[in-house]
Amino acid sequence: MLTHAGQSLGAPHAGGLFQLLRDGLPRTRAELVTMTGLSRPTVAQRIDQLLELGLIAPVGDAVSTGGRPSSQFAFNPTARVVVAADFGASHARAAVTDLGGTMLAAHAEPRSIADGPEAALAWLTDTALRLLDDAGHVPTDVAGIGIGVPGPVEFSTGRPINPPIMPGWDRFDIPAAIHQTFDAPVLVDNDVNIMALGERTVAWADEDDLIFIKVATGIGAGVISGGSLRRGAQGAAGDIGHIALARASDVPCPCGNRGCIEAIASGKAVAHSLTRDGIAAETPSDVIALVKSGNVTAVQAVRQAGRDLGEVLTACVSLMNPAVIVIGGTMAQAAEHLVAGVREVVYARSIPLSTEHLTIAPSRAASDAAILGAAQLAIDAALSPERIAAALGLGVAVLSA
């Protein structure tokens, strides 16, 4: 899980104490007193508050050193659920998970993001209600909703900002639309950001500095630095697809410029390149099929795309000094060749100090990265110290409202 900015172990409410228990490890009152420096009566009071909310539950007694065994308490991930959604250019997926991120029910289907926000969000609310019923829950059990969309997002408001492939979505108030059905916090973010969050949650929980690269129809990056997602001033951080590359200087890009990495190394660009060479390929999936069939020209094209991407990532390594670079998206299905090309350039051209312990690997969460990241976005908001403090001050219903 991502760390909470400003969080301290001595937070003046049970929400701060709860963050220590989110790792799921059982702890006694005495252990929590030692960890927080709070008094025993204060810790006992906060445990009682968290028990009332259902966020923790008693577990087996600790080993006794004589006398009465000490009771242990641990995070109860079944206390509430969250709804997660991942919208792509041509697909949509929704899921219900518990507060630990375990998927309880999910559904995916082809959908065009160009159909507009009203149709997409109506689909989401209808699907979420059905999935909640399938999982044995009701709308009031929902503690948060996380949504990923394929475009820049003003995170503070949940509104897409000038998204190039999302006609009709510009500045659309997504949270307000969802609140017509669900009375829960709604968090909206760029799809690559939530993929980075999902990947870290699933596979790299101990790494605080990670760059997730999505290579599909386009190219984008999600950046985690110091344990937190970095969105930038206008939510455009990670838009590496439009960094200029000398080798592509004469190649036009849909953004209006020439020479963008996306214009020569995205799945769509590789497909067009193969078509020009007389090998039929219209989509990134076609490229993957050719690679898997052993087509040498397709393999060489994907390897070159990796090298080109490596040129850009060499600068990212120098700037961010990540511990891990993860390659995901449709083209990661050809990871053996794509990642090899990236490694070839990054390891050769970065300074040794930056690459000594650098891991460059294909996504482990794969197609689940986005939906799990959307769930984690909602979970982190629902279980924040501030949210729990509000629940304690205004009643249990606030946690799911």
VEXZA-283663 format. One record per residue (C-alpha): residue in three letters; x, y negated, z. Coordinates in Angstrom, 1 decimal, decimal comma, always signed. Each point is the difference from the previous one (the first is absolute). Layout:
<sites>
site residuo: ALA	px: X	py: Y	pz: Z .
...
</sites>
This chain:
<sites>
site residuo: MET	px: +0,0	py: +0,0	pz: +0,0 .
site residuo: LEU	px: +1,2	py: -3,6	pz: -0,5 .
site residuo: THR	px: +1,1	py: -1,9	pz: +3,0 .
site residuo: HIS	px: -2,2	py: -2,9	pz: +1,2 .
site residuo: ALA	px: +1,6	py: -3,4	pz: -0,1 .
site residuo: GLY	px: +0,4	py: -1,5	pz: +3,5 .
site residuo: GLN	px: -1,0	py: +3,3	pz: +1,7 .
site residuo: SER	px: +1,5	py: +0,4	pz: +3,5 .
site residuo: LEU	px: -0,2	py: +2,8	pz: +2,4 .
site residuo: GLY	px: -1,3	py: -2,4	pz: +2,7 .
site residuo: ALA	px: -2,9	py: -1,2	pz: -2,0 .
site residuo: PRO	px: -2,7	py: -1,4	pz: +2,3 .
site residuo: HIS	px: -2,7	py: +2,5	pz: -1,0 .
site residuo: ALA	px: -0,6	py: +3,6	pz: -0,7 .
site residuo: GLY	px: +0,6	py: -0,5	pz: -3,8 .
site residuo: GLY	px: +3,7	py: -0,5	pz: +0,7 .
site residuo: LEU	px: +0,2	py: +3,2	pz: +2,1 .
site residuo: PHE	px: -1,8	py: +1,9	pz: -2,6 .
site residuo: GLN	px: +2,7	py: -0,6	pz: -2,6 .
site residuo: LEU	px: +2,3	py: +2,2	pz: +2,1 .
site residuo: LEU	px: -2,5	py: +2,9	pz: -0,3 .
site residuo: ARG	px: -0,6	py: -0,3	pz: -3,8 .
site residuo: ASP	px: +2,8	py: +2,5	pz: -0,7 .
site residuo: GLY	px: -2,2	py: +2,7	pz: +1,5 .
site residuo: LEU	px: +2,4	py: +1,1	pz: +2,7 .
site residuo: PRO	px: -1,7	py: +0,7	pz: +3,3 .
site residuo: ARG	px: +1,2	py: -2,1	pz: +2,9 .
site residuo: THR	px: -0,7	py: -0,3	pz: +3,7 .
site residuo: ARG	px: -0,9	py: -3,2	pz: +1,8 .
site residuo: ALA	px: +3,4	py: +0,1	pz: +1,7 .
site residuo: GLU	px: +1,7	py: +0,2	pz: -3,4 .
site residuo: LEU	px: -2,0	py: -2,9	pz: -1,3 .
site residuo: VAL	px: +0,9	py: -2,0	pz: +3,2 .
site residuo: THR	px: +3,7	py: +0,6	pz: -0,7 .
site residuo: MET	px: -0,3	py: -0,8	pz: -3,7 .
site residuo: THR	px: -1,9	py: -3,3	pz: +0,4 .
site residuo: GLY	px: +1,2	py: -1,3	pz: +3,4 .
site residuo: LEU	px: -3,6	py: -0,5	pz: +1,0 .
site residuo: SER	px: -1,4	py: +0,9	pz: +3,4 .
site residuo: ARG	px: -1,7	py: +3,3	pz: +0,6 .
site residuo: PRO	px: -3,4	py: -1,6	pz: +0,6 .
site residuo: THR	px: +0,3	py: -2,0	pz: -3,2 .
site residuo: VAL	px: +0,9	py: +3,0	pz: -2,1 .
site residuo: ALA	px: -2,9	py: +2,0	pz: +1,6 .
site residuo: GLN	px: -2,4	py: -2,8	pz: -0,8 .
site residuo: ARG	px: +1,1	py: -0,1	pz: -3,7 .
site residuo: ILE	px: -0,2	py: +3,7	pz: -0,3 .
site residuo: ASP	px: -3,5	py: +0,0	pz: +1,3 .
site residuo: GLN	px: -0,9	py: -2,7	pz: -2,6 .
site residuo: LEU	px: +1,5	py: +2,0	pz: -2,8 .
site residuo: LEU	px: -1,8	py: +3,1	pz: +1,1 .
site residuo: GLU	px: -3,3	py: -2,0	pz: +0,0 .
site residuo: LEU	px: +0,7	py: -1,0	pz: -3,6 .
site residuo: GLY	px: +0,7	py: +3,6	pz: -0,9 .
site residuo: LEU	px: +3,4	py: -0,9	pz: -1,4 .
site residuo: ILE	px: +1,9	py: +2,3	pz: +2,3 .
site residuo: ALA	px: -0,9	py: +3,3	pz: +1,7 .
site residuo: PRO	px: +1,3	py: +2,1	pz: +2,8 .
site residuo: VAL	px: +2,2	py: +2,9	pz: -1,0 .
site residuo: GLY	px: +1,6	py: +2,9	pz: +1,8 .
site residuo: ASP	px: +1,7	py: -0,7	pz: +3,3 .
site residuo: ALA	px: +3,7	py: -0,9	pz: +0,1 .
site residuo: VAL	px: +2,5	py: +2,4	pz: +1,6 .
site residuo: SER	px: -0,2	py: -0,4	pz: +3,7 .
site residuo: THR	px: +3,1	py: -0,6	pz: +2,1 .
site residuo: GLY	px: -2,0	py: +0,8	pz: +3,1 .
site residuo: GLY	px: -3,4	py: -1,1	pz: +1,2 .
site residuo: ARG	px: -2,9	py: -0,8	pz: -2,3 .
site residuo: PRO	px: +0,7	py: +0,0	pz: -3,8 .
site residuo: SER	px: +0,0	py: -3,4	pz: -1,7 .
site residuo: SER	px: -2,7	py: -0,6	pz: -2,6 .
site residuo: GLN	px: +1,1	py: -0,8	pz: -3,5 .
site residuo: PHE	px: -1,7	py: -2,2	pz: -2,6 .
site residuo: ALA	px: +0,4	py: -0,1	pz: -3,8 .
site residuo: PHE	px: -1,4	py: -1,8	pz: -3,0 .
site residuo: ASN	px: -3,4	py: +1,3	pz: -1,1 .
site residuo: PRO	px: -0,1	py: -0,4	pz: -3,8 .
site residuo: THR	px: -3,6	py: +1,3	pz: -0,2 .
site residuo: ALA	px: -1,3	py: -3,0	pz: +1,8 .
site residuo: ARG	px: -1,0	py: -1,8	pz: -3,2 .
site residuo: VAL	px: +0,5	py: +0,2	pz: -3,7 .
site residuo: VAL	px: +1,2	py: -2,3	pz: -2,8 .
site residuo: VAL	px: -1,0	py: -0,3	pz: -3,6 .
site residuo: ALA	px: +2,8	py: -0,2	pz: -2,6 .
site residuo: ALA	px: -0,3	py: -0,9	pz: -3,7 .
site residuo: ASP	px: +2,5	py: -0,1	pz: -2,9 .
site residuo: PHE	px: -1,0	py: -1,7	pz: -3,2 .
site residuo: GLY	px: +2,2	py: +0,4	pz: -3,0 .
site residuo: ALA	px: -0,3	py: -1,3	pz: -3,6 .
site residuo: SER	px: -2,0	py: +3,0	pz: -1,0 .
site residuo: HIS	px: -0,8	py: +2,0	pz: +3,2 .
site residuo: ALA	px: -1,5	py: -0,4	pz: +3,4 .
site residuo: ARG	px: +0,4	py: +2,1	pz: +3,2 .
site residuo: ALA	px: -1,7	py: -0,3	pz: +3,4 .
site residuo: ALA	px: +0,6	py: +1,9	pz: +3,2 .
site residuo: VAL	px: -0,9	py: +0,2	pz: +3,6 .
site residuo: THR	px: +2,8	py: +0,7	pz: +2,5 .
site residuo: ASP	px: +0,3	py: +0,2	pz: +3,8 .
site residuo: LEU	px: +2,2	py: -2,5	pz: +1,9 .
site residuo: GLY	px: +3,0	py: +2,2	pz: -0,5 .
site residuo: GLY	px: -0,3	py: -0,1	pz: -3,8 .
site residuo: THR	px: -1,3	py: +3,5	pz: -0,4 .
site residuo: MET	px: -2,3	py: +0,1	pz: -3,0 .
site residuo: LEU	px: -3,5	py: +1,2	pz: +0,8 .
site residuo: ALA	px: -1,7	py: -0,4	pz: -3,3 .
site residuo: ALA	px: +1,0	py: -1,5	pz: -3,4 .
site residuo: HIS	px: -1,3	py: -0,6	pz: -3,5 .
site residuo: ALA	px: +1,6	py: -1,3	pz: -3,2 .
site residuo: GLU	px: -1,2	py: -0,7	pz: -3,5 .
site residuo: PRO	px: +0,9	py: -1,9	pz: -3,2 .
site residuo: ARG	px: -1,1	py: -3,7	pz: +0,3 .
site residuo: SER	px: +1,1	py: -3,0	pz: -1,9 .
site residuo: ILE	px: +1,1	py: -3,0	pz: +2,2 .
site residuo: ALA	px: -1,1	py: -2,2	pz: -2,9 .
site residuo: ASP	px: -3,7	py: +0,9	pz: +0,8 .
site residuo: GLY	px: +0,2	py: -2,8	pz: +2,7 .
site residuo: PRO	px: -0,1	py: -0,2	pz: +3,8 .
site residuo: GLU	px: -3,8	py: +0,4	pz: +0,5 .
site residuo: ALA	px: -0,1	py: +3,4	pz: -1,7 .
site residuo: ALA	px: +3,3	py: +1,2	pz: +1,7 .
site residuo: LEU	px: -1,0	py: -1,0	pz: +3,5 .
site residuo: ALA	px: -3,5	py: +1,3	pz: -0,4 .
site residuo: TRP	px: +1,6	py: +3,3	pz: -0,9 .
site residuo: LEU	px: +2,3	py: -0,2	pz: +3,0 .
site residuo: THR	px: -2,7	py: -0,6	pz: +2,5 .
site residuo: ASP	px: -2,3	py: +2,7	pz: -1,4 .
site residuo: THR	px: +2,9	py: +2,5	pz: -0,1 .
site residuo: ALA	px: +1,1	py: -0,9	pz: +3,5 .
site residuo: LEU	px: -3,4	py: +0,5	pz: +1,5 .
site residuo: ARG	px: -0,2	py: +3,4	pz: -1,7 .
site residuo: LEU	px: +3,5	py: +1,0	pz: +1,2 .
site residuo: LEU	px: -0,8	py: -1,1	pz: +3,6 .
site residuo: ASP	px: -3,1	py: +2,2	pz: -0,1 .
site residuo: ASP	px: +2,2	py: +2,9	pz: -1,3 .
site residuo: ALA	px: +2,4	py: -0,5	pz: +2,8 .
site residuo: GLY	px: -2,7	py: -0,2	pz: +2,7 .
site residuo: HIS	px: +0,3	py: -3,7	pz: +0,7 .
site residuo: VAL	px: -2,2	py: -3,1	pz: -0,3 .
site residuo: PRO	px: +0,8	py: -3,5	pz: -1,1 .
site residuo: THR	px: +0,4	py: -1,3	pz: +3,6 .
site residuo: ASP	px: +2,9	py: +2,5	pz: +0,5 .
site residuo: VAL	px: +2,1	py: -2,0	pz: -2,6 .
site residuo: ALA	px: +2,8	py: -1,9	pz: +1,7 .
site residuo: GLY	px: +1,5	py: -1,5	pz: -3,1 .
site residuo: ILE	px: +0,0	py: +0,0	pz: -3,8 .
site residuo: GLY	px: +3,2	py: -0,1	pz: -2,1 .
site residuo: ILE	px: -0,1	py: -0,7	pz: -3,8 .
site residuo: GLY	px: +2,7	py: -0,1	pz: -2,6 .
site residuo: VAL	px: -0,4	py: -1,7	pz: -3,4 .
site residuo: PRO	px: +2,3	py: -0,3	pz: -3,0 .
site residuo: GLY	px: +0,8	py: -3,7	pz: +0,2 .
site residuo: PRO	px: +1,3	py: -2,8	pz: +2,3 .
site residuo: VAL	px: -2,0	py: -0,5	pz: +3,1 .
site residuo: GLU	px: -0,2	py: -2,9	pz: +2,5 .
site residuo: PHE	px: +0,3	py: +2,3	pz: +3,0 .
site residuo: SER	px: -1,4	py: -2,4	pz: +2,5 .
site residuo: THR	px: -3,4	py: -0,2	pz: -1,8 .
site residuo: GLY	px: +0,0	py: +3,3	pz: -1,9 .
site residuo: ARG	px: -0,6	py: -1,9	pz: -3,3 .
site residuo: PRO	px: +1,8	py: +1,1	pz: -3,2 .
site residuo: ILE	px: +2,0	py: -3,0	pz: -1,5 .
site residuo: ASN	px: +0,1	py: -0,2	pz: -3,8 .
site residuo: PRO	px: +0,3	py: +3,7	pz: -0,5 .
site residuo: PRO	px: +1,0	py: +0,6	pz: -3,7 .
site residuo: ILE	px: -1,9	py: +3,3	pz: -0,5 .
site residuo: MET	px: -3,0	py: -0,7	pz: +2,2 .
site residuo: PRO	px: -2,5	py: -2,2	pz: -1,9 .
site residuo: GLY	px: -2,6	py: -1,5	pz: +2,3 .
site residuo: TRP	px: +2,0	py: +0,7	pz: +3,2 .
site residuo: ASP	px: +1,8	py: -3,3	pz: +0,4 .
site residuo: ARG	px: -0,6	py: -1,3	pz: +3,5 .
site residuo: PHE	px: -2,9	py: +2,3	pz: +0,5 .
site residuo: ASP	px: -0,8	py: +0,4	pz: +3,7 .
site residuo: ILE	px: +0,4	py: +3,8	pz: +0,4 .
site residuo: PRO	px: -0,4	py: +0,0	pz: +3,8 .
site residuo: ALA	px: -3,3	py: -1,9	pz: -0,2 .
site residuo: ALA	px: -1,4	py: +2,5	pz: -2,5 .
site residuo: ILE	px: +1,0	py: +3,0	pz: +2,2 .
site residuo: HIS	px: -1,4	py: -1,7	pz: +3,1 .
site residuo: GLN	px: -3,5	py: +0,2	pz: -1,5 .
site residuo: THR	px: +0,3	py: +3,8	pz: +0,8 .
site residuo: PHE	px: +2,7	py: +0,4	pz: +2,6 .
site residuo: ASP	px: +0,5	py: -2,1	pz: +3,1 .
site residuo: ALA	px: +3,8	py: +0,7	pz: +0,3 .
site residuo: PRO	px: +3,3	py: -1,7	pz: -0,9 .
site residuo: VAL	px: +0,7	py: +0,1	pz: -3,7 .
site residuo: LEU	px: +3,7	py: -0,2	pz: -1,1 .
site residuo: VAL	px: +0,8	py: -0,4	pz: -3,7 .
site residuo: ASP	px: +3,5	py: +0,3	pz: -1,5 .
site residuo: ASN	px: +1,9	py: +0,6	pz: -3,3 .
site residuo: ASP	px: +0,0	py: +3,7	pz: -1,0 .
site residuo: VAL	px: +3,8	py: +0,2	pz: +0,1 .
site residuo: ASN	px: +0,2	py: -1,4	pz: +3,5 .
site residuo: ILE	px: -2,4	py: +2,6	pz: +1,3 .
site residuo: MET	px: +1,9	py: +2,7	pz: -1,9 .
site residuo: ALA	px: +3,2	py: -1,1	pz: +1,8 .
site residuo: LEU	px: -1,9	py: +0,1	pz: +3,3 .
site residuo: GLY	px: -1,4	py: +3,5	pz: -0,7 .
site residuo: GLU	px: +3,4	py: +1,3	pz: -1,1 .
site residuo: ARG	px: +1,7	py: -1,2	pz: +3,1 .
site residuo: THR	px: -2,7	py: +1,3	pz: +2,3 .
site residuo: VAL	px: +0,1	py: +3,5	pz: -1,6 .
site residuo: ALA	px: +3,8	py: +0,4	pz: -0,7 .
site residuo: TRP	px: +2,2	py: -2,7	pz: +1,4 .
site residuo: ALA	px: -1,5	py: -1,0	pz: +3,4 .
site residuo: ASP	px: +3,5	py: -0,6	pz: +1,5 .
site residuo: GLU	px: +1,1	py: -2,4	pz: -2,8 .
site residuo: ASP	px: -0,6	py: -3,7	pz: +0,4 .
site residuo: ASP	px: +1,4	py: -1,1	pz: -3,3 .
site residuo: LEU	px: -1,6	py: +1,6	pz: -3,1 .
site residuo: ILE	px: -0,8	py: -1,0	pz: -3,6 .
site residuo: PHE	px: -2,8	py: +1,9	pz: -1,8 .
site residuo: ILE	px: +0,1	py: -0,3	pz: -3,8 .
site residuo: LYS	px: -3,2	py: +0,9	pz: -1,9 .
site residuo: VAL	px: +0,8	py: +0,9	pz: -3,6 .
site residuo: ALA	px: -3,2	py: +0,5	pz: -2,0 .
site residuo: THR	px: -1,7	py: -2,1	pz: -2,6 .
site residuo: GLY	px: +1,9	py: -2,9	pz: +1,6 .
site residuo: ILE	px: +2,8	py: -0,3	pz: +2,6 .
site residuo: GLY	px: -0,3	py: -1,4	pz: +3,5 .
site residuo: ALA	px: +1,6	py: +0,3	pz: +3,4 .
site residuo: GLY	px: -1,2	py: +0,1	pz: +3,6 .
site residuo: VAL	px: +2,6	py: -1,3	pz: +2,5 .
site residuo: ILE	px: +0,2	py: +1,0	pz: +3,6 .
site residuo: SER	px: +2,7	py: -1,9	pz: +1,9 .
site residuo: GLY	px: +0,6	py: +0,1	pz: +3,8 .
site residuo: GLY	px: -3,0	py: +2,4	pz: +0,3 .
site residuo: SER	px: -2,5	py: -2,4	pz: -1,6 .
site residuo: LEU	px: -1,5	py: -0,4	pz: -3,5 .
site residuo: ARG	px: +1,4	py: -3,1	pz: -1,7 .
site residuo: ARG	px: -2,7	py: -1,7	pz: -2,1 .
site residuo: GLY	px: +1,5	py: -3,4	pz: -0,7 .
site residuo: ALA	px: -1,4	py: -3,4	pz: +0,1 .
site residuo: GLN	px: -2,8	py: +0,7	pz: -2,6 .
site residuo: GLY	px: -0,1	py: +3,7	pz: +0,3 .
site residuo: ALA	px: +2,2	py: +0,5	pz: -3,1 .
site residuo: ALA	px: +3,0	py: +1,6	pz: +1,7 .
site residuo: GLY	px: +1,2	py: +3,1	pz: -1,8 .
site residuo: ASP	px: -1,1	py: -1,1	pz: -3,5 .
site residuo: ILE	px: +3,3	py: +1,4	pz: -1,5 .
site residuo: GLY	px: -1,7	py: +1,1	pz: -3,3 .
site residuo: HIS	px: +0,6	py: -3,5	pz: -1,4 .
site residuo: ILE	px: +3,7	py: -0,4	pz: +0,9 .
site residuo: ALA	px: +1,9	py: -0,6	pz: -3,2 .
site residuo: LEU	px: +2,4	py: +2,6	pz: -1,3 .
site residuo: ALA	px: +2,7	py: -0,9	pz: -2,6 .
site residuo: ARG	px: -0,6	py: +3,2	pz: -2,0 .
site residuo: ALA	px: -3,7	py: -1,0	pz: -0,5 .
site residuo: SER	px: +0,6	py: -3,7	pz: -0,9 .
site residuo: ASP	px: -2,0	py: +0,2	pz: -3,2 .
site residuo: VAL	px: -2,8	py: +2,3	pz: +1,2 .
site residuo: PRO	px: -3,3	py: -1,8	pz: +0,7 .
site residuo: CYS	px: -1,8	py: +0,7	pz: +3,2 .
site residuo: PRO	px: -3,8	py: -0,4	pz: +0,6 .
site residuo: CYS	px: +0,8	py: -2,6	pz: +2,6 .
site residuo: GLY	px: +1,0	py: -2,3	pz: -2,8 .
site residuo: ASN	px: +3,7	py: +0,1	pz: +0,5 .
site residuo: ARG	px: +2,7	py: +2,1	pz: -1,7 .
site residuo: GLY	px: +2,5	py: +2,3	pz: +1,5 .
site residuo: CYS	px: -1,9	py: +1,3	pz: +3,1 .
site residuo: ILE	px: +1,0	py: +3,4	pz: +1,4 .
site residuo: GLU	px: -3,7	py: +1,0	pz: -0,3 .
site residuo: ALA	px: +0,2	py: -0,5	pz: -3,8 .
site residuo: ILE	px: +2,6	py: +2,7	pz: -0,5 .
site residuo: ALA	px: -0,1	py: +2,3	pz: +3,1 .
site residuo: SER	px: -3,7	py: +0,4	pz: +1,0 .
site residuo: GLY	px: -1,8	py: +3,2	pz: -1,0 .
site residuo: LYS	px: -2,0	py: -2,0	pz: -2,6 .
site residuo: ALA	px: +3,2	py: -1,4	pz: -1,5 .
site residuo: VAL	px: +1,6	py: +3,4	pz: -0,1 .
site residuo: ALA	px: -3,1	py: +1,4	pz: -1,8 .
site residuo: HIS	px: +0,2	py: -2,8	pz: -2,6 .
site residuo: SER	px: +3,7	py: +0,6	pz: -0,5 .
site residuo: LEU	px: -0,6	py: +3,7	pz: -0,6 .
site residuo: THR	px: -2,8	py: -0,8	pz: -2,5 .
site residuo: ARG	px: +2,3	py: -2,3	pz: -1,9 .
site residuo: ASP	px: +2,4	py: +3,0	pz: -0,2 .
site residuo: GLY	px: -2,7	py: +2,1	pz: -1,5 .
site residuo: ILE	px: -1,0	py: +1,9	pz: +3,1 .
site residuo: ALA	px: -3,7	py: -0,5	pz: +0,9 .
site residuo: ALA	px: -0,5	py: -1,5	pz: +3,5 .
site residuo: GLU	px: -2,6	py: -2,5	pz: +1,1 .
site residuo: THR	px: +0,1	py: +0,1	pz: +3,8 .
site residuo: PRO	px: +2,5	py: +0,7	pz: +2,8 .
site residuo: SER	px: -1,7	py: +3,4	pz: +0,4 .
site residuo: ASP	px: +0,8	py: +0,8	pz: -3,6 .
site residuo: VAL	px: +3,7	py: -0,8	pz: +0,7 .
site residuo: ILE	px: -0,1	py: +2,4	pz: +3,1 .
site residuo: ALA	px: -1,5	py: +2,8	pz: -2,1 .
site residuo: LEU	px: +2,8	py: -0,4	pz: -2,6 .
site residuo: VAL	px: +2,7	py: +0,1	pz: +2,7 .
site residuo: LYS	px: -1,5	py: +3,1	pz: +1,6 .
site residuo: SER	px: -0,1	py: +1,7	pz: -3,4 .
site residuo: GLY	px: +3,7	py: -0,6	pz: -0,4 .
site residuo: ASN	px: -0,1	py: -2,7	pz: -2,7 .
site residuo: VAL	px: +3,6	py: -1,3	pz: +0,0 .
site residuo: THR	px: -0,9	py: -3,4	pz: -1,4 .
site residuo: ALA	px: -2,6	py: -0,6	pz: +2,8 .
site residuo: VAL	px: +2,5	py: +1,2	pz: +2,6 .
site residuo: GLN	px: +2,6	py: -2,4	pz: -1,3 .
site residuo: ALA	px: -2,5	py: -2,9	pz: -0,1 .
site residuo: VAL	px: -1,0	py: +0,6	pz: +3,7 .
site residuo: ARG	px: +3,6	py: +0,3	pz: +1,0 .
site residuo: GLN	px: +0,7	py: -3,4	pz: -1,7 .
site residuo: ALA	px: -3,0	py: -1,5	pz: +1,7 .
site residuo: GLY	px: +1,5	py: +1,1	pz: +3,3 .
site residuo: ARG	px: +3,3	py: -1,7	pz: -0,9 .
site residuo: ASP	px: -1,8	py: -3,2	pz: -1,0 .
site residuo: LEU	px: -1,9	py: +0,1	pz: +3,3 .
site residuo: GLY	px: +3,3	py: +0,6	pz: +1,8 .
site residuo: GLU	px: +1,3	py: -3,3	pz: -1,4 .
site residuo: VAL	px: -2,7	py: -1,9	pz: +1,8 .
site residuo: LEU	px: +0,2	py: +2,1	pz: +3,2 .
site residuo: THR	px: +3,7	py: -0,6	pz: +0,3 .
site residuo: ALA	px: -0,9	py: -3,7	pz: +0,6 .
site residuo: CYS	px: -2,7	py: +1,1	pz: +2,5 .
site residuo: VAL	px: +2,5	py: +2,2	pz: +1,9 .
site residuo: SER	px: +2,4	py: -3,0	pz: +0,3 .
site residuo: LEU	px: -2,8	py: -2,3	pz: +1,2 .
site residuo: MET	px: -1,9	py: +2,4	pz: +2,3 .
site residuo: ASN	px: +2,4	py: +2,7	pz: +1,0 .
site residuo: PRO	px: -2,7	py: +2,7	pz: +0,2 .
site residuo: ALA	px: +0,6	py: +3,4	pz: +1,6 .
site residuo: VAL	px: -2,4	py: +1,6	pz: -2,5 .
site residuo: ILE	px: -1,2	py: -0,6	pz: -3,5 .
site residuo: VAL	px: -3,1	py: +2,1	pz: -0,9 .
site residuo: ILE	px: -1,1	py: +0,4	pz: -3,6 .
site residuo: GLY	px: -3,7	py: +0,7	pz: -0,4 .
site residuo: GLY	px: -2,8	py: -0,5	pz: -2,4 .
site residuo: THR	px: -0,9	py: +2,0	pz: -3,1 .
site residuo: MET	px: +3,5	py: +0,1	pz: -1,4 .
site residuo: ALA	px: +1,3	py: +1,5	pz: +3,3 .
site residuo: GLN	px: -1,4	py: +3,3	pz: -1,4 .
site residuo: ALA	px: +3,2	py: -0,1	pz: -2,1 .
site residuo: ALA	px: +2,0	py: -0,8	pz: +3,1 .
site residuo: GLU	px: +2,9	py: +2,3	pz: -0,8 .
site residuo: HIS	px: +0,9	py: -2,2	pz: -3,0 .
site residuo: LEU	px: -1,3	py: -3,4	pz: +1,1 .
site residuo: VAL	px: +1,6	py: +0,1	pz: +3,4 .
site residuo: ALA	px: +3,3	py: +1,3	pz: -1,5 .
site residuo: GLY	px: +0,1	py: -3,0	pz: -2,2 .
site residuo: VAL	px: -0,6	py: -2,4	pz: +2,9 .
site residuo: ARG	px: +2,7	py: +1,7	pz: +2,2 .
site residuo: GLU	px: +2,5	py: -0,1	pz: -2,9 .
site residuo: VAL	px: -0,1	py: -3,8	pz: -0,1 .
site residuo: VAL	px: -0,7	py: -0,9	pz: +3,6 .
site residuo: TYR	px: +2,7	py: +2,1	pz: +1,5 .
site residuo: ALA	px: +2,5	py: -1,1	pz: -2,7 .
site residuo: ARG	px: -0,7	py: -3,8	pz: +0,3 .
site residuo: SER	px: -0,8	py: -0,7	pz: +3,6 .
site residuo: ILE	px: +2,6	py: -0,6	pz: +2,6 .
site residuo: PRO	px: +0,9	py: +3,2	pz: +2,0 .
site residuo: LEU	px: -1,2	py: -1,5	pz: +3,3 .
site residuo: SER	px: -3,5	py: -0,3	pz: -1,4 .
site residuo: THR	px: -0,2	py: +3,5	pz: -1,5 .
site residuo: GLU	px: +2,0	py: +2,0	pz: +2,6 .
site residuo: HIS	px: -3,2	py: +1,2	pz: +1,7 .
site residuo: LEU	px: -2,5	py: -1,0	pz: -2,7 .
site residuo: THR	px: -2,6	py: +2,6	pz: -1,0 .
site residuo: ILE	px: -1,7	py: -0,2	pz: -3,4 .
site residuo: ALA	px: -2,7	py: +2,5	pz: -0,3 .
site residuo: PRO	px: -3,4	py: +0,8	pz: -1,6 .
site residuo: SER	px: -3,1	py: -0,6	pz: +1,9 .
site residuo: ARG	px: -0,9	py: +2,7	pz: +2,5 .
site residuo: ALA	px: -3,5	py: -1,3	pz: +0,6 .
site residuo: ALA	px: -0,5	py: +0,1	pz: -3,8 .
site residuo: SER	px: -3,7	py: -0,7	pz: -1,0 .
site residuo: ASP	px: -1,0	py: -0,3	pz: +3,6 .
site residuo: ALA	px: +2,3	py: -3,0	pz: +0,7 .
site residuo: ALA	px: -2,5	py: -2,7	pz: -0,7 .
site residuo: ILE	px: -3,0	py: +1,5	pz: +1,8 .
site residuo: LEU	px: +2,0	py: +0,8	pz: +3,1 .
site residuo: GLY	px: +1,5	py: -3,5	pz: -0,1 .
site residuo: ALA	px: -3,4	py: -1,6	pz: -0,2 .
site residuo: ALA	px: -1,1	py: +2,1	pz: +3,0 .
site residuo: GLN	px: +3,1	py: -1,0	pz: +2,0 .
site residuo: LEU	px: -0,6	py: -3,6	pz: -0,8 .
site residuo: ALA	px: -3,5	py: +0,3	pz: +1,5 .
site residuo: ILE	px: +1,3	py: +2,1	pz: +3,0 .
site residuo: ASP	px: +2,7	py: -2,6	pz: +0,9 .
site residuo: ALA	px: -2,5	py: -2,8	pz: +0,0 .
site residuo: ALA	px: -2,6	py: +2,0	pz: +2,0 .
site residuo: LEU	px: +2,5	py: +1,1	pz: +2,6 .
site residuo: SER	px: +1,9	py: -3,3	pz: +0,3 .
site residuo: PRO	px: +0,4	py: -1,3	pz: +3,6 .
site residuo: GLU	px: -2,1	py: -3,0	pz: -0,9 .
site residuo: ARG	px: -2,9	py: +2,2	pz: -1,3 .
site residuo: ILE	px: +0,1	py: +2,2	pz: +3,1 .
site residuo: ALA	px: +0,0	py: -3,1	pz: +2,3 .
site residuo: ALA	px: -3,0	py: -1,3	pz: -1,8 .
site residuo: ALA	px: -1,8	py: +3,3	pz: +0,4 .
site residuo: LEU	px: +0,7	py: +0,0	pz: +3,7 .
site residuo: GLY	px: -1,1	py: -3,6	pz: +0,4 .
site residuo: LEU	px: -3,2	py: +0,2	pz: -2,1 .
site residuo: GLY	px: -1,0	py: +3,7	pz: +0,4 .
site residuo: VAL	px: +0,7	py: +3,3	pz: -1,6 .
site residuo: ALA	px: -2,0	py: -0,8	pz: -3,2 .
site residuo: VAL	px: +2,6	py: -2,6	pz: -1,0 .
site residuo: LEU	px: +2,5	py: +2,7	pz: -0,8 .
site residuo: SER	px: -2,3	py: +1,2	pz: -2,8 .
site residuo: ALA	px: -1,3	py: -3,4	pz: -1,0 .
</sites>
